[in-house]
């Protein structure tokens, strides 16, 4: 009789339902792990992109600071005179001096 109880239809059905339940849960967990891995990869790419953009912003800010400094310097008449002399211009009444090497 104990043997007859083991194989009753209700126990067989219960085992089948448990297997089906386990299969559903395992499938869901597999999907969850797969999705998590994909999101980690996407996050990694996003972090790399963010780092590159932050580097570009830092470079642009540095260039902006350099240009603002140059604008301030261009407002100074002495600096403008210095630039003009470097480019070969002279003030009225000045004579440029040209140095040539002797061909000895």
C-alpha positions as CSV (number, residue, x, y, z in Angstrom):
1,X,0.0,0.0,0.0
2,X,2.8,2.4,0.7
3,X,3.9,1.8,-2.8
4,X,0.5,2.7,-4.1
5,X,0.6,6.1,-2.4
6,X,3.9,7.1,-4.0
7,X,2.5,7.0,-7.5
8,X,-0.8,8.5,-7.0
9,X,-1.9,10.9,-9.8
10,X,-1.9,13.9,-7.4
11,X,1.8,13.4,-6.5
12,X,2.8,12.9,-10.1
13,X,0.9,16.1,-11.1
14,X,2.5,18.0,-8.2
15,X,6.0,16.9,-9.3
16,X,5.2,18.0,-12.9
17,X,4.0,21.4,-11.6
18,X,7.1,21.8,-9.5
19,X,9.3,21.0,-12.5
20,X,7.3,23.5,-14.7
21,X,7.6,26.1,-11.9
22,X,11.3,25.5,-11.6
23,X,11.7,25.8,-15.4
24,X,9.8,29.1,-15.4
25,X,11.8,30.5,-12.5
26,X,15.1,29.4,-14.0
27,X,14.2,30.9,-17.3
28,X,13.3,34.2,-15.6
29,X,16.6,34.2,-13.7
30,X,18.5,33.5,-16.9
31,X,16.8,36.4,-18.5
32,X,17.5,38.6,-15.5
33,X,21.2,37.7,-15.5
34,X,21.5,38.3,-19.3
35,X,19.8,41.7,-19.0
36,X,22.1,42.7,-16.1
37,X,25.2,41.9,-18.1
38,X,23.9,43.9,-21.0
39,X,23.2,46.9,-18.8
40,X,26.7,46.7,-17.2
41,X,28.2,46.7,-20.7
42,X,26.1,49.6,-21.7
43,X,27.0,51.5,-18.5
44,X,30.7,50.9,-19.2
45,X,30.3,52.4,-22.7
46,X,28.4,55.3,-21.3
47,X,31.1,56.0,-18.7
48,X,33.8,55.9,-21.4
49,X,31.7,58.4,-23.5
50,X,31.2,60.6,-20.5
51,X,34.9,60.6,-19.7
52,X,35.8,61.6,-23.3
53,X,33.2,64.4,-23.3
54,X,34.5,65.7,-19.9
55,X,38.0,65.7,-21.4
56,X,36.7,67.7,-24.4
57,X,34.9,70.2,-22.1
58,X,38.1,70.6,-20.0
59,X,40.2,71.3,-23.1
60,X,37.6,73.8,-24.4
61,X,37.5,75.6,-21.0
62,X,41.3,75.8,-21.0
63,X,41.3,77.2,-24.6
64,X,38.6,79.7,-23.6
65,X,40.7,80.9,-20.6
66,X,43.7,81.3,-23.0
67,X,41.6,83.3,-25.4
68,X,40.2,85.5,-22.7
69,X,43.7,86.2,-21.5
70,X,44.7,87.1,-25.1
71,X,41.7,89.4,-25.3
72,X,42.8,91.2,-22.1
73,X,46.3,91.6,-23.5
74,X,45.0,93.0,-26.8
75,X,43.3,95.7,-24.8
76,X,46.7,97.0,-23.6
77,X,48.3,99.5,-26.0
78,X,51.8,98.5,-25.0
79,X,51.2,94.9,-26.0
80,X,49.8,96.0,-29.3
81,X,52.9,98.1,-30.0
82,X,55.1,95.1,-29.1
83,X,53.2,92.9,-31.5
84,X,53.5,95.6,-34.3
85,X,57.2,95.8,-33.8
86,X,57.6,92.0,-33.9
87,X,55.8,92.1,-37.2
88,X,58.1,94.7,-38.7
89,X,56.0,97.8,-38.2
90,X,57.5,101.0,-36.8
91,X,56.2,104.1,-35.2
92,X,56.2,107.4,-37.2
93,X,59.6,108.9,-37.0
94,X,61.4,105.6,-36.2
95,X,63.8,104.0,-38.6
96,X,64.1,100.3,-38.6
97,X,67.5,98.8,-38.2
98,X,68.3,95.7,-40.2
99,X,71.1,93.5,-39.3
100,X,72.8,91.5,-42.1
101,X,75.5,88.9,-41.8
102,X,78.8,89.7,-43.4
103,X,79.9,87.3,-46.1
104,X,83.5,86.8,-45.0
